[in-house]
Amino acid sequence: MTAPPALTGSITDEAIERLRARIGVAEPHPRPPHYRRPNEDTFRIVAESYGDDNPLWSDPDHATASRWRGPIAPPAMVGGDTLVGEDEVTSLDESTKALLKGDPLRGVHAFYAASAREWWSPLRAGRRVFRRNALVGVLDKASEFADRAVHEWTAQVFRDDEHVLATQYRNMVRTERSKARARAERRAVTLAAWDPAALAEIDAAYAAECPRGAEPRFWEDVEEGDELPSLVKGPLTVTDMVCWHVGMGMGLYGVAPLRLGWRNRQRIPKFYGPDALGVPDVQQRVHWDVEAARAAGNPTTFDYGRMRETWLIHLCTDWMGDDAWLWKLDCELRRFNYVGDVTWMGGRVVRKYLADGDRPAVDLDLWGRNQRDEVTAPGSATVLLPSRAHGEVRLPEPPAGRGASLQATLDAIAERFDRG
């Protein structure tokens, strides 16, 4: 089977149909997992990378007293692009290679716009994790920004030896470059500066934070309109991003040091460019190298969108307590979070109900708001809570059932996207 010639620069019906032909077709992930068999130390290191010190993740004495009867992975662990999951699909036949070859929307601008997660079972220490990766939705939408936009939703689904665990979605929005540029507006950004009094207020906020922990938050005690206690994140430093990478790894591009870095440069030379001393370095350094960030048109270095996603997860898990279950979370990434910025994570209960008829649940509106009073990361979540009347949390069912394969789970997810 010969792949058709690539289409360039514009969104066409033909290109969209070529993309849709790939829905549900699993392919190997471009990077191996950062953690092949995560344990309690892994759980702790990942949680600490986004500022979470909940002992539920890594303290056996504390966690054994919870509904889970032992440590479980923080929700951010199962997903995160390259954190966990050995590929179930490791090679492709020639027909599938041809189907997946190239980008039908080559030359059409792409930006990472939103992320979503669902969790169905806890990950325990010492388990091998497996994953499948596929395109699951191609949505043709009108866009105020560029007339026509395509939302490409990809999914990774994860299992251990016993259970389907979770899924992670990524939305890449594709817009035609010329139209997007014509409507883009450059926005002046005033970088943050903090005096001792302002820093003292932030320190006081940190001092007041702690996970709810072993005290159950019962469904009956929650009311619509309740505000979640806010979390403060920042002022953001490059050190925060270094600590992020310690737990989360270096991501999709396989950034590595020294000989391993040289080897990676042979693999993807276009990802490297000379620094101020003429030394080849990764494009990803815009997150920690001020000169590189400014050369890319930004006033200074900035965070990763995934950081704010994990901050929203942290907000939820601190509020809900050890015996609850974070079922769903999504967020949009609307603005950069620059070094020096403070983000206040907040939320509100907007719905209280019985999910699936018998699971006490609440829906939350979530947000990350910076010191400029800009919401940089709006989101939402669904949390299952213990109940005096209904008992302890019952885990939600995956889309294709608890005993289904990862491919059946991907197919069920794709069907949900197709239904809109």
Backbone hydrogen bonds in HBPLUS format (Angstrom, degrees):
<---DONOR---> <-ACCEPTOR-->    atom                        ^
c    i                          cat <-CA-CA->   ^        H-A-AA   ^      H-
h    n   atom  resd res      DA  || num        DHA   H-A  angle D-A-AA Bond
n    s   type  num  typ     dist DA aas  dist angle  dist       angle   num
A0009-GLY N   A0106-ARG O   2.63 MM  97  6.08 149.5  1.72 142.3 153.2     1
A0016-ILE N   A0012-THR O   3.09 MM   4  6.38 159.3  2.13 150.4 155.9     2
A0017-GLU N   A0013-ASP O   2.98 MM   4  6.23 157.0  2.03 148.7 154.7     3
A0018-ARG N   A0014-GLU O   2.97 MM   4  6.28 152.3  2.05 148.0 155.7     4
A0019-LEU N   A0015-ALA O   2.98 MM   4  6.31 150.5  2.07 145.3 153.4     5
A0020-ARG N   A0016-ILE O   2.89 MM   4  6.17 163.0  1.92 152.3 156.9     6
A0021-ALA N   A0017-GLU O   3.04 MM   4  6.25 137.6  2.23 142.1 152.1     7
A0022-ARG N   A0019-LEU O   2.89 MM   3  5.54 160.2  1.93 119.2 125.9     8
A0023-ILE N   A0020-ARG O   3.16 MM   3  5.36 164.6  2.19 109.4 114.1     9
A0025-VAL N   A0022-ARG O   3.02 MM   3  5.47 165.0  2.04 137.6 138.1    10
A0024-GLY N   A0135-LEU O   2.72 MM 111  5.82 163.1  1.74 173.1 172.7    11
A0027-GLU N   A0133-ASN O   3.02 MM 106  5.85 146.7  2.14 153.6 163.9    12
A0034-HIS N   A0082-THR O   2.69 MM  48  5.97 148.3  1.79 154.4 165.5    13
A0035-TYR N   A0083-LEU O   2.83 MM  48  5.90 154.6  1.90 165.5 169.2    14
A0126-GLY N   A0038-PRO O   2.73 MM  88  5.61 160.9  1.76 145.8 152.4    15
A0042-THR N   A0039-ASN O   3.03 MM   3  5.17 115.2  2.46  99.7 115.3    16
A0043-PHE N   A0039-ASN O   2.95 MM   4  6.33 159.9  1.99 155.5 161.4    17
A0044-ARG N   A0040-GLU O   2.99 MM   4  6.24 159.7  2.03 148.6 153.4    18
A0045-ILE N   A0041-ASP O   2.92 MM   4  6.15 165.5  1.94 153.4 157.1    19
A0046-VAL N   A0042-THR O   2.94 MM   4  6.12 167.3  1.96 160.0 162.6    20
A0047-ALA N   A0043-PHE O   3.03 MM   4  6.19 167.8  2.05 150.1 153.8    21
A0048-GLU N   A0044-ARG O   2.84 MM   4  6.00 165.4  1.86 155.6 160.0    22
A0049-SER N   A0045-ILE O   3.14 MM   4  6.25 134.9  2.35 136.5 147.3    23
A0049-SER N   A0046-VAL O   3.13 MM   3  5.22 131.8  2.37  97.0 110.0    24
A0050-TYR N   A0047-ALA O   3.17 MM   3  5.80 156.1  2.23 115.3 121.3    25
A0052-ASP N   A0047-ALA O   2.99 MM   5  5.00 164.3  2.01 135.0 130.8    26
A0051-GLY N   A0048-GLU O   3.03 MM   3  4.75 167.0  2.05 102.6 105.7    27
A0057-TRP N   A0054-ASN O   3.38 MM   3  6.31 162.1  2.41 122.9 124.7    28
A0058-SER N   A0055-PRO O   3.18 MM   3  5.53 137.3  2.37 106.2 116.6    29
A0059-ASP N   A0055-PRO O   2.90 MM   4  5.10 162.7  1.93 153.1 151.8    30
A0063-ALA N   A0059-ASP O   2.85 MM   4  5.98 177.5  1.85 168.5 169.3    31
A0064-THR N   A0060-PRO O   2.94 MM   4  5.75 151.6  2.02 144.7 150.0    32
A0065-ALA N   A0062-HIS O   3.30 MM   3  5.85 145.6  2.42 110.0 118.2    33
A0066-SER N   A0063-ALA O   2.99 MM   3  5.27 159.5  2.04 110.2 116.9    34
A0069-ARG N   A0066-SER O   3.21 MM   3  5.47 160.2  2.25 110.1 115.6    35
A0073-ALA N   A0123-LEU O   2.98 MM  50  5.43 151.7  2.07 150.8 158.8    36
A0077-MET N   A0074-PRO O   2.86 MM   3  5.55 160.1  1.90 127.0 133.3    37
A0079-GLY N   A0077-MET O   3.07 MM   2  5.80 120.6  2.44 110.0  93.9    38
A0082-THR N   A0080-GLY O   2.71 MM   2  5.77 131.3  1.94 116.4 100.5    39
A0086-GLU N   A0129-VAL O   2.77 MM  43  6.15 165.9  1.79 137.4 137.5    40
A0131-ARG N   A0086-GLU O   2.94 MM  45  5.83 148.8  2.04 139.9 139.7    41
A0088-GLU N   A0131-ARG O   3.02 MM  43  5.97 158.2  2.07 170.1 163.6    42
A0097-LYS N   A0093-ASP O   2.94 MM   4  6.21 160.5  1.98 157.1 163.5    43
A0098-ALA N   A0094-GLU O   3.02 MM   4  6.22 155.9  2.08 145.4 151.1    44
A0099-LEU N   A0095-SER O   3.05 MM   4  6.34 153.8  2.12 143.9 151.2    45
A0100-LEU N   A0096-THR O   3.00 MM   4  6.21 153.0  2.07 151.8 158.0    46
A0101-LYS N   A0097-LYS O   2.96 MM   4  5.85 113.2  2.42 139.8 155.3    47
A0101-LYS N   A0098-ALA O   3.37 MM   3  5.11 153.3  2.45  95.2 102.8    48
A0106-ARG N   A0103-ASP O   2.95 MM   3  5.06 137.2  2.14 129.1 122.2    49
A0108-VAL N   A0105-LEU O   2.90 MM   3  5.45 155.3  1.96 143.1 144.2    50
A0109-HIS N   A0175-THR O   2.81 MM  66  5.14 114.9  2.24 161.0 158.7    51
A0175-THR N   A0109-HIS O   2.86 MM  66  5.14 147.7  1.97 135.8 146.4    52
A0111-PHE N   A0173-VAL O   3.04 MM  62  5.49 147.2  2.15 141.2 151.3    53
A0173-VAL N   A0111-PHE O   2.96 MM  62  5.49 158.2  2.00 162.8 156.7    54
A0113-ALA N   A0171-ASN O   2.97 MM  58  5.77 159.5  2.01 166.0 172.6    55
A0333-LEU N   A0113-ALA O   3.02 MM 220  5.56 161.0  2.06 148.4 147.3    56
A0171-ASN N   A0114-ALA O   2.95 MM  57  5.13 164.9  1.97 153.0 149.0    57
A0115-SER N   A0331-CYS O   2.93 MM 216  5.54 161.2  1.97 161.8 167.7    58
A0331-CYS N   A0115-SER O   2.90 MM 216  5.54 158.4  1.94 158.0 159.6    59
A0116-ALA N   A0169-TYR O   3.22 MM  53  5.00 157.5  2.27 127.4 127.8    60
A0169-TYR N   A0116-ALA O   2.76 MM  53  5.00 171.2  1.77 155.8 155.0    61
A0117-ARG N   A0329-LEU O   2.69 MM 212  5.27 149.5  1.78 159.3 169.3    62
A0329-LEU N   A0117-ARG O   3.12 MM 212  5.27 157.5  2.18 138.0 138.4    63
A0118-GLU N   A0167-THR O   3.10 MM  49  5.36 153.9  2.17 147.2 147.1    64
A0167-THR N   A0118-GLU O   2.92 MM  49  5.36 155.2  1.98 150.2 153.4    65
A0119-TRP N   A0327-TRP O   2.84 MM 208  5.10 154.6  1.91 145.2 150.6    66
A0120-TRP N   A0165-LEU O   2.71 MM  45  5.27 173.5  1.72 158.4 157.1    67
A0121-SER N   A0165-LEU O   3.24 MM  44  4.70 150.6  2.33 131.2 129.4    68
A0130-PHE N   A0159-ARG O   2.81 MM  29  5.38 162.7  1.84 159.0 164.8    69
A0159-ARG N   A0130-PHE O   2.97 MM  29  5.38 149.5  2.06 145.0 151.3    70
A0132-ARG N   A0157-VAL O   3.04 MM  25  5.47 142.1  2.19 143.5 153.6    71
A0157-VAL N   A0132-ARG O   2.97 MM  25  5.47 154.9  2.04 150.2 158.4    72
A0134-ALA N   A0155-ALA O   3.03 MM  21  5.64 159.3  2.07 158.4 164.9    73
A0155-ALA N   A0134-ALA O   2.86 MM  21  5.64 164.0  1.88 164.2 168.3    74
A0136-VAL N   A0153-TRP O   2.81 MM  17  5.73 171.6  1.81 156.8 159.7    75
A0137-GLY N   A0153-TRP O   3.15 MM  16  4.83 146.1  2.27 142.7 139.3    76
A0153-TRP N   A0137-GLY O   2.83 MM  16  4.83 172.6  1.84 147.8 150.1    77
A0139-LEU N   A0151-HIS O   3.00 MM  12  5.00 166.3  2.02 141.5 144.1    78
A0151-HIS N   A0139-LEU O   2.84 MM  12  5.00 166.1  1.85 147.5 151.3    79
A0141-LYS N   A0149-ALA O   2.78 MM   8  5.23 168.1  1.80 170.6 170.6    80
A0149-ALA N   A0141-LYS O   2.76 MM   8  5.23 165.7  1.78 167.1 164.6    81
A0143-SER N   A0147-ASP O   2.97 MM   4  4.69 159.2  2.02 108.7 110.7    82
A0147-ASP N   A0143-SER O   2.76 MM   4  4.69 120.3  2.11 148.3 143.8    83
A0148-ARG N   A0146-ALA O   2.63 MM   2  5.64 140.9  1.78 113.6  99.8    84
A0150-VAL N   A0174-ARG O   3.03 MM  24  5.05 155.4  2.09 138.2 146.1    85
A0174-ARG N   A0150-VAL O   2.80 MM  24  5.05 164.0  1.82 149.8 155.4    86
A0152-GLU N   A0172-MET O   2.88 MM  20  5.13 176.9  1.88 151.5 151.0    87
A0172-MET N   A0152-GLU O   2.94 MM  20  5.13 165.4  1.97 147.6 148.4    88
A0154-THR N   A0170-ARG O   3.02 MM  16  5.39 159.2  2.07 151.7 156.3    89
A0170-ARG N   A0154-THR O   3.01 MM  16  5.39 149.7  2.10 144.9 150.5    90
A0156-GLN N   A0168-GLN O   2.94 MM  12  5.31 149.9  2.03 148.1 157.7    91
A0168-GLN N   A0156-GLN O   2.92 MM  12  5.31 152.3  2.00 150.1 158.6    92
A0158-PHE N   A0166-ALA O   2.98 MM   8  5.45 158.5  2.02 160.6 159.9    93
A0165-LEU N   A0158-PHE O   2.74 MM   7  5.43 158.2  1.79 136.2 143.2    94
A0160-ASP N   A0163-HIS O   2.98 MM   3  5.62 152.2  2.06 155.5 162.8    95
A0180-ALA N   A0176-GLU O   2.94 MM   4  6.10 162.9  1.97 159.6 165.3    96
A0181-ARG N   A0177-ARG O   2.82 MM   4  5.94 163.7  1.85 156.7 160.7    97
A0182-ALA N   A0178-SER O   3.07 MM   4  6.18 153.5  2.14 138.0 145.3    98
A0183-ARG N   A0180-ALA O   3.25 MM   3  5.42 136.1  2.46  98.9 110.0    99
A0184-ALA N   A0180-ALA O   2.99 MM   4  6.04 120.8  2.35 141.3 157.1   100
A0184-ALA N   A0181-ARG O   3.24 MM   3  5.07 143.8  2.38  94.8 105.1   101
A0199-LEU N   A0195-ASP O   3.04 MM   4  6.32 162.6  2.07 159.4 165.0   102
A0200-ALA N   A0196-PRO O   2.90 MM   4  6.04 144.6  2.03 142.2 151.9   103
A0201-GLU N   A0197-ALA O   3.20 MM   4  6.55 144.9  2.33 142.0 150.0   104
A0202-ILE N   A0198-ALA O   3.18 MM   4  6.56 154.1  2.25 146.0 152.7   105
A0203-ASP N   A0199-LEU O   2.85 MM   4  6.11 160.3  1.89 150.7 156.5   106
A0204-ALA N   A0200-ALA O   2.97 MM   4  6.16 150.4  2.06 141.5 149.1   107
A0205-ALA N   A0201-GLU O   3.07 MM   4  6.37 146.8  2.18 140.7 149.4   108
A0205-ALA N   A0202-ILE O   3.07 MM   3  5.05 118.0  2.47  93.8 109.3   109
A0206-TYR N   A0202-ILE O   2.97 MM   4  6.37 158.6  2.02 153.8 159.2   110
A0207-ALA N   A0203-ASP O   2.95 MM   4  6.20 157.1  2.00 147.8 154.3   111
A0208-ALA N   A0204-ALA O   3.16 MM   4  6.38 134.0  2.38 138.3 148.9   112
A0208-ALA N   A0205-ALA O   3.15 MM   3  5.23 134.2  2.37  97.7 109.9   113
A0209-GLU N   A0206-TYR O   3.12 MM   3  5.38 156.5  2.17 109.0 116.1   114
A0212-ARG N   A0318-ASP O   2.84 MM 106  5.55 152.2  1.92 138.2 145.2   115
A0322-ASP N   A0213-GLY O   2.85 MM 109  5.09 176.2  1.85 137.0 137.8   116
A0221-ASP N   A0218-PHE O   2.97 MM   3  5.47 148.3  2.07 111.4 120.6   117
A0219-TRP N   A0386-PRO O   2.83 MM 167  6.04 157.1  1.89 161.1 168.9   118
A0222-VAL N   A0219-TRP O   3.19 MM   3  5.49 167.9  2.21 113.5 117.1   119
A0226-ASP N   A0223-GLU O   3.08 MM   3  5.74 159.9  2.12 139.4 140.4   120
A0225-GLY N   A0349-VAL O   2.70 MM 124  5.18 165.0  1.72 142.2 147.6   121
A0349-VAL N   A0226-ASP O   2.84 MM 123  5.30 160.6  1.88 155.1 161.8   122
A0228-LEU N   A0347-GLY O   2.90 MM 119  5.10 172.1  1.90 129.7 131.6   123
A0231-LEU N   A0345-MET O   3.00 MM 114  5.04 152.9  2.07 137.2 145.9   124
A0345-MET N   A0231-LEU O   2.75 MM 114  5.04 159.7  1.79 159.3 162.1   125
A0233-LYS N   A0343-THR O   2.85 MM 110  5.16 146.4  1.97 150.7 161.0   126
A0343-THR N   A0233-LYS O   2.91 MM 110  5.16 167.9  1.92 144.5 148.7   127
A0236-LEU N   A0341-ASP O   2.82 MM 105  5.51 162.4  1.85 148.7 149.9   128
A0340-GLY N   A0236-LEU O   2.74 MM 104  4.94 147.5  1.85 129.0 140.0   129
A0240-ASP N   A0237-THR O   3.09 MM   3  5.20 124.9  2.41  95.9 108.9   130
A0241-MET N   A0238-VAL O   2.99 MM   3  5.12 119.7  2.37  98.0 113.0   131
A0242-VAL N   A0238-VAL O   2.92 MM   4  6.33 147.2  2.03 149.2 159.5   132
A0243-CYS N   A0239-THR O   2.92 MM   4  6.20 164.9  1.94 156.1 159.0   133
A0244-TRP N   A0240-ASP O   2.93 MM   4  6.14 144.4  2.06 137.4 148.1   134
A0245-HIS N   A0241-MET O   3.03 MM   4  6.29 157.8  2.08 144.9 148.8   135
A0246-VAL N   A0242-VAL O   3.03 MM   4  6.38 145.4  2.15 145.7 156.0   136
A0247-GLY N   A0243-CYS O   3.39 MM   4  6.72 153.4  2.47 147.0 150.7   137
A0248-MET N   A0244-TRP O   2.83 MM   4  5.91 169.5  1.84 158.3 161.8   138
A0249-GLY N   A0245-HIS O   2.83 MM   4  4.82 138.9  2.00 134.0 135.1   139
A0254-GLY N   A0251-GLY O   3.36 MM   3  6.08 170.4  2.37 120.6 123.4   140
A0260-LEU N   A0257-PRO O   3.03 MM   3  5.56 116.5  2.45 153.3 146.3   141
A0261-GLY N   A0257-PRO O   2.93 MM   4  4.55 146.2  2.05 100.3 104.0   142
A0261-GLY N   A0258-LEU O   2.93 MM   3  4.98 118.1  2.32  97.8 114.2   143
A0262-TRP N   A0258-LEU O   2.82 MM   4  6.18 153.9  1.88 157.3 165.6   144
A0263-ARG N   A0259-ARG O   2.94 MM   4  6.20 156.5  1.99 146.4 152.5   145
A0264-ASN N   A0260-LEU O   2.99 MM   4  6.21 151.2  2.07 139.5 147.3   146
A0265-ARG N   A0261-GLY O   2.90 MM   4  6.16 146.3  2.02 144.6 154.2   147
A0266-GLN N   A0262-TRP O   3.10 MM   4  6.48 139.4  2.27 143.3 153.5   148
A0266-GLN N   A0263-ARG O   3.20 MM   3  5.23 127.9  2.49  93.7 106.7   149
A0267-ARG N   A0263-ARG O   3.26 MM   4  6.58 141.4  2.41 137.8 148.0   150
A0267-ARG N   A0264-ASN O   3.05 MM   3  4.99 122.8  2.39  92.1 107.2   151
A0268-ILE N   A0264-ASN O   2.95 MM   4  6.29 158.0  2.00 156.3 160.8   152
A0271-PHE N   A0268-ILE O   3.03 MM   3  5.72 160.5  2.07 122.2 128.2   153
A0272-TYR N   A0269-PRO O   3.11 MM   3  5.55 164.3  2.13 114.5 118.9   154
A0283-GLN N   A0271-PHE O   2.85 MM  12  5.70 140.4  2.01 170.5 170.9   155
A0273-GLY N   A0281-ASP O   2.82 MM   8  5.45 158.8  1.86 154.0 157.1   156
A0281-ASP N   A0273-GLY O   2.80 MM   8  5.45 156.2  1.86 136.4 141.5   157
A0275-ASP N   A0279-VAL O   2.81 MM   4  5.31 144.8  1.93 130.2 138.8   158
A0278-GLY N   A0275-ASP O   2.90 MM   3  5.10 163.3  1.92 113.9 118.3   159
A0285-ARG N   A0282-VAL O   3.15 MM   3  5.78 167.5  2.17 114.5 118.0   160
A0286-VAL N   A0283-GLN O   3.29 MM   3  6.43 159.7  2.33 128.8 129.4   161
A0287-HIS N   A0284-GLN O   3.15 MM   3  6.26 169.8  2.16 129.0 130.6   162
A0288-TRP N   A0285-ARG O   2.86 MM   3  5.28 158.6  1.91 114.0 120.8   163
A0289-ASP N   A0285-ARG O   2.64 MM   4  5.37 149.2  1.73 174.7 173.2   164
A0293-ALA N   A0289-ASP O   2.96 MM   4  6.25 159.5  2.00 155.5 161.9   165
A0294-ARG N   A0290-VAL O   2.93 MM   4  6.16 162.6  1.96 155.8 159.8   166
A0295-ALA N   A0291-GLU O   2.93 MM   4  6.11 151.4  2.01 144.8 153.2   167
A0296-ALA N   A0292-ALA O   3.10 MM   4  6.33 132.9  2.33 139.1 150.6   168
A0296-ALA N   A0293-ALA O   3.12 MM   3  5.17 133.3  2.35  95.2 107.9   169
A0298-ASN N   A0293-ALA O   3.02 MM   5  5.40 160.5  2.06 144.3 141.7   170
A0297-GLY N   A0294-ARG O   2.96 MM   3  5.03 161.2  2.00 106.3 111.0   171
A0339-VAL N   A0301-THR O   2.99 MM  38  5.80 160.4  2.03 142.3 141.6   172
A0303-ASP N   A0337-ASN O   2.91 MM  34  5.52 150.8  2.00 148.3 156.8   173
A0307-MET N   A0304-TYR O   3.01 MM   3  5.40 140.5  2.17 106.1 117.0   174
A0308-ARG N   A0305-GLY O   3.10 MM   3  5.58 119.7  2.48 108.7 120.8   175
A0309-GLU N   A0305-GLY O   3.26 MM   4  6.66 149.8  2.36 145.6 154.4   176
A0310-THR N   A0306-ARG O   3.02 MM   4  6.31 159.9  2.07 150.7 154.3   177
A0311-TRP N   A0307-MET O   2.95 MM   4  6.28 142.8  2.09 143.8 155.4   178
A0312-LEU N   A0308-ARG O   3.03 MM   4  6.29 148.7  2.13 143.7 150.4   179
A0313-ILE N   A0309-GLU O   3.05 MM   4  6.41 153.1  2.12 145.9 153.7   180
A0314-HIS N   A0310-THR O   2.87 MM   4  6.10 157.1  1.92 145.0 151.1   181
A0315-LEU N   A0311-TRP O   2.95 MM   4  6.22 154.4  2.02 143.6 150.2   182
A0316-CYS N   A0312-LEU O   3.11 MM   4  6.42 158.3  2.16 147.5 152.0   183
A0317-THR N   A0313-ILE O   2.95 MM   4  6.26 169.7  1.96 161.6 163.4   184
A0318-ASP N   A0314-HIS O   2.96 MM   4  5.99 161.7  1.99 154.2 158.6   185
A0319-TRP N   A0315-LEU O   3.25 MM   4  6.34 149.8  2.35 138.4 146.1   186
A0320-MET N   A0316-CYS O   2.92 MM   4  6.05 161.5  1.96 160.0 164.8   187
A0324-ALA N   A0321-GLY O   3.42 MM   3  5.86 167.9  2.43 113.5 116.9   188
A0325-TRP N   A0384-LEU O   2.90 MM  59  5.07 156.5  1.96 149.3 153.1   189
A0384-LEU N   A0325-TRP O   2.84 MM  59  5.07 169.2  1.85 157.2 157.9   190
A0327-TRP N   A0382-THR O   2.95 MM  55  5.56 147.8  2.05 152.2 161.7   191
A0328-LYS N   A0382-THR O   3.27 MM  54  5.04 162.5  2.30 134.0 137.9   192
A0382-THR N   A0328-LYS O   2.96 MM  54  5.04 151.7  2.04 131.7 134.1   193
A0330-ASP N   A0380-SER O   2.95 MM  50  5.54 157.8  2.00 157.1 160.2   194
A0380-SER N   A0330-ASP O   3.03 MM  50  5.54 148.5  2.13 141.6 147.5   195
A0332-GLU N   A0378-PRO O   2.87 MM  46  5.62 156.9  1.93 165.4 172.9   196
A0334-ARG N   A0376-THR O   2.94 MM  42  5.07 154.1  2.00 143.7 148.2   197
A0341-ASP N   A0338-TYR O   2.86 MM   3  5.48 162.4  1.89 142.1 145.1   198
A0344-TRP N   A0369-ARG O   2.77 MM  25  5.19 171.6  1.77 148.1 148.6   199
A0369-ARG N   A0344-TRP O   2.99 MM  25  5.19 164.2  2.02 134.8 138.4   200
A0346-GLY N   A0367-TRP O   2.86 MM  21  5.38 163.8  1.89 154.7 160.1   201
A0367-TRP N   A0346-GLY O   2.92 MM  21  5.38 140.9  2.08 155.8 151.9   202
A0348-ARG N   A0365-ASP O   2.90 MM  17  5.31 145.5  2.02 147.3 155.8   203
A0365-ASP N   A0348-ARG O   2.90 MM  17  5.31 159.5  1.94 157.1 161.4   204
A0350-VAL N   A0363-ASP O   2.90 MM  13  5.72 166.9  1.92 150.5 154.8   205
A0363-ASP N   A0351-ARG O   2.88 MM  12  5.02 154.7  1.95 136.1 143.5   206
A0353-TYR N   A0361-ALA O   3.04 MM   8  5.51 168.4  2.06 149.4 152.4   207
A0361-ALA N   A0353-TYR O   2.86 MM   8  5.51 167.5  1.88 174.1 169.8   208
A0355-ALA N   A0359-ARG O   2.75 MM   4  4.87 151.0  1.83 150.4 140.2   209
A0358-ASP N   A0355-ALA O   3.16 MM   3  6.04 138.5  2.34 133.8 130.7   210
A0359-ARG N   A0355-ALA O   2.93 MM   4  4.87 148.9  2.03 144.0 151.0   211
A0385-LEU N   A0360-PRO O   3.07 MM  25  5.81 155.3  2.14 140.5 148.4   212
A0362-VAL N   A0383-VAL O   2.94 MM  21  5.46 147.2  2.05 150.8 161.2   213
A0383-VAL N   A0362-VAL O   2.96 MM  21  5.46 162.8  1.98 160.0 165.1   214
A0364-LEU N   A0381-ALA O   2.79 MM  17  5.08 162.4  1.82 150.7 153.3   215
A0381-ALA N   A0364-LEU O   3.02 MM  17  5.08 147.8  2.12 137.1 142.2   216
A0366-LEU N   A0379-GLY O   2.87 MM  13  4.75 167.7  1.89 130.8 126.6   217
A0379-GLY N   A0366-LEU O   2.91 MM  13  4.75 157.7  1.96 130.2 124.6   218
A0368-GLY N   A0377-ALA O   3.08 MM   9  4.98 121.0  2.44 108.1 123.7   219
A0376-THR N   A0368-GLY O   2.87 MM   8  5.77 140.7  2.02 154.8 167.4   220
A0370-ASN N   A0374-GLU O   2.93 MM   4  5.51 159.0  1.98 151.6 152.7   221
A0373-ASP N   A0370-ASN O   2.93 MM   3  5.37 155.3  1.99 119.5 122.7   222
A0387-SER N   A0391-GLY O   2.93 MM   4  5.00 160.8  1.97 137.1 143.0   223
A0391-GLY N   A0387-SER O   2.88 MM   4  5.00 135.1  2.09 125.7 131.5   224
A0401-GLY N   A0398-PRO O   3.06 MM   3  5.01 161.9  2.09 108.2 113.8   225
A0404-ALA N   A0401-GLY O   3.28 MM   3  5.42 166.6  2.30 109.3 112.6   226
A0409-THR N   A0405-SER O   3.01 MM   4  6.26 147.7  2.11 141.5 150.9   227
A0410-LEU N   A0406-LEU O   2.88 MM   4  6.18 156.3  1.93 149.5 155.2   228
A0411-ASP N   A0407-GLN O   2.92 MM   4  6.17 160.6  1.96 150.2 155.5   229
A0412-ALA N   A0408-ALA O   2.98 MM   4  6.18 154.1  2.05 142.7 149.3   230
A0413-ILE N   A0409-THR O   2.98 MM   4  6.21 152.1  2.06 147.2 155.0   231
A0414-ALA N   A0410-LEU O   2.87 MM   4  6.14 163.0  1.90 154.9 159.3   232
A0415-GLU N   A0411-ASP O   2.99 MM   4  6.22 149.8  2.08 143.2 151.3   233
A0416-ARG N   A0412-ALA O   3.13 MM   4  6.42 146.0  2.25 139.0 147.3   234
A0416-ARG N   A0413-ILE O   3.05 MM   3  5.11 119.5  2.43  96.0 111.0   235
A0417-PHE N   A0413-ILE O   3.08 MM   4  6.51 155.2  2.14 152.0 158.2   236
A0418-ASP N   A0414-ALA O   2.95 MM   4  6.19 152.6  2.02 145.8 153.9   237
A0419-ARG N   A0415-GLU O   3.01 MM   4  6.26 142.3  2.16 142.4 151.7   238
A0420-GLY N   A0417-PHE O   2.96 MM   3  4.99 144.8  2.09  98.2 109.4   239
